[in-house]
Amino acid sequence: MKVLVSDTSVLVDLERGSLIDSCFRLPFEFAVSDLLYKRKLAAYGGPELVKLGLRVAELSPQELSFAQALTGTHPKLSLPDAYAYSLASSRRWMLLAGDGELRALARAQGVECFGVLWVCDQLFDGKITEAAVLTAGLEALSAHPRCRLPRAEVASRLGRYRAAKN
């Protein structure tokens, strides 16, 4: 089973759209670094995510060194994002990222990287989540003041999901 290493923003977006539970029915395993889990998730729904199937991965000493070096060469990259990148690149896992710096690094280095809209596509194309639920979730997510998803891409997907509801 393919493993998807997530950054914080993807998990937050999926939660805002009430789509997080659906994700664990996809044919992927979701993972986060132990640092991300401890800093962001442990006190905010993390145990429930682990029960759903979230893997909390500890970095090897080599992966830790690589992550720390990344923050020196890419100062805009947060330490949790560097950990996520290190896991994905060293273990040949896929990366789920909303952070622009992290996505650019992944593209430049040939690491498979996707975002929340790709996850929505997987839920829709795999018939994991009903179109009405995806529509409501994506509408809620795109209406949030901190939403940074490309409006045209959101509109395109909403059109697809609405058409499938009818």
Secondary structure, DSSP 8 states (H G I E B T S, - for coil): -EEEEE-HHHHHHHHHTT-HHHHTTSSEEEEEEHHHIIIIITTTTHHHHHHHT-EEE---HHHHHHHHHHHHH-TTS-HHHHHHHHHHHHHT-EEE---HHHHHHHHHHT--EE-HHHHHHHHHHTT-S-HHHHHHHHHHHHHSTT--S-HHHHHHHHHHHHHHH-
